[in-house]
């Protein structure tokens, strides 16, 4: 989930950067209604740029959310694994003690 979030975040940042550095404007002096905006070589209306920015923002927010959720799950998994390892080592120690007690009890008889 963290990797998916990172990919979404990078995609959102790439869209924002392409919007910042890849935009060009063409002004038609004779007919201002034909003014065009160009993003990465594609002519689009200014309203489309707004929606591209909206999508980029949603990608960034979604990426951060997926990264947070994935990190939280990973943290929980590591914490559980640490607890299981501790319990396993305690169980091994108890088993070793039990075997020692069994062996010492047999030798005395």
C-alpha positions as CSV (number, residue, x, y, z in Angstrom):
1,X,0.0,0.0,0.0
2,X,2.9,2.3,0.7
3,X,4.3,1.7,-2.8
4,X,0.9,2.4,-4.4
5,X,0.6,5.6,-2.3
6,X,4.1,6.6,-3.4
7,X,3.2,6.0,-7.0
8,X,0.1,8.1,-6.7
9,X,2.0,10.9,-5.0
10,X,4.7,10.9,-7.7
11,X,2.0,10.9,-10.4
12,X,0.3,13.9,-8.8
13,X,3.6,15.8,-8.4
14,X,4.5,15.0,-12.0
15,X,1.1,16.5,-13.1
16,X,1.7,19.6,-11.0
17,X,5.2,20.1,-12.4
18,X,4.0,19.6,-15.9
19,X,1.4,22.2,-15.2
20,X,3.9,24.6,-13.8
21,X,6.6,24.2,-16.4
22,X,4.8,22.7,-19.5
23,X,2.1,25.4,-20.0
24,X,2.1,27.8,-22.9
25,X,-0.4,30.4,-23.9
26,X,-1.4,31.5,-27.4
27,X,-3.3,34.8,-27.7
28,X,-5.3,35.5,-30.8
29,X,-5.3,39.3,-31.1
30,X,-8.0,39.3,-33.7
31,X,-10.4,37.0,-31.9
32,X,-9.8,36.8,-28.1
33,X,-12.4,34.0,-27.8
34,X,-9.8,31.7,-29.6
35,X,-7.1,32.1,-26.9
36,X,-5.7,28.7,-26.2
37,X,-3.7,27.2,-23.5
38,X,-1.2,24.5,-24.2
39,X,-0.1,21.9,-21.7
40,X,2.6,19.5,-22.9
41,X,1.8,20.3,-26.5
42,X,-1.9,19.7,-26.2
43,X,-4.3,22.6,-26.7
44,X,-6.9,22.7,-23.9
45,X,-9.4,25.2,-22.5
46,X,-8.5,27.0,-19.3
47,X,-11.3,25.1,-17.5
48,X,-9.5,21.8,-18.3
49,X,-6.4,23.1,-16.5
50,X,-8.5,23.6,-13.4
51,X,-9.7,20.0,-13.5
52,X,-6.2,18.8,-14.2
53,X,-5.1,20.7,-11.1
54,X,-8.0,19.2,-9.1
55,X,-7.1,15.7,-10.2
56,X,-3.4,16.3,-9.3
57,X,-4.4,17.5,-5.9
58,X,-6.6,14.4,-5.4
59,X,-3.8,12.2,-6.5
60,X,-1.4,13.8,-4.0
61,X,-3.9,13.5,-1.2
62,X,-4.8,10.0,-2.1
63,X,-1.1,9.0,-2.3
64,X,-0.4,10.5,1.1
65,X,-3.5,8.7,2.6
66,X,-2.4,5.3,1.1
67,X,1.1,5.8,2.4
68,X,-0.2,6.6,5.8
69,X,-2.5,3.6,5.9
70,X,0.2,1.3,4.6
71,X,2.7,2.6,7.1
72,X,0.2,2.1,9.9
73,X,-0.5,-1.5,8.8
74,X,3.2,-2.2,8.5
75,X,3.8,-0.7,12.0
76,X,1.1,-2.9,13.4
77,X,2.5,-6.0,11.7
78,X,6.0,-5.3,13.0
79,X,4.7,-4.8,16.5
80,X,2.7,-8.0,16.4
81,X,5.7,-9.9,15.0
82,X,7.9,-8.6,17.8
83,X,5.4,-9.7,20.4
84,X,5.1,-13.1,18.8
85,X,8.9,-13.5,18.7
86,X,9.1,-12.6,22.4
87,X,6.3,-15.1,23.3
88,X,8.1,-17.7,21.2
89,X,11.4,-17.2,23.0
90,X,9.6,-17.4,26.3
91,X,7.9,-20.6,25.3
92,X,11.3,-22.0,24.2
93,X,12.8,-21.1,27.5
94,X,9.9,-22.7,29.4
95,X,10.2,-25.8,27.3
96,X,13.9,-26.0,28.0
97,X,13.3,-25.6,31.7
98,X,10.7,-28.3,31.6
99,X,13.1,-30.7,29.8
100,X,15.8,-30.0,32.3
101,X,13.4,-30.7,35.2
102,X,12.3,-34.0,33.6
103,X,16.0,-35.1,33.1
104,X,17.0,-34.1,36.6
105,X,14.0,-36.0,38.0
106,X,15.0,-39.2,36.2
107,X,18.6,-39.1,37.3
108,X,17.7,-38.9,41.0
109,X,15.5,-42.0,40.9
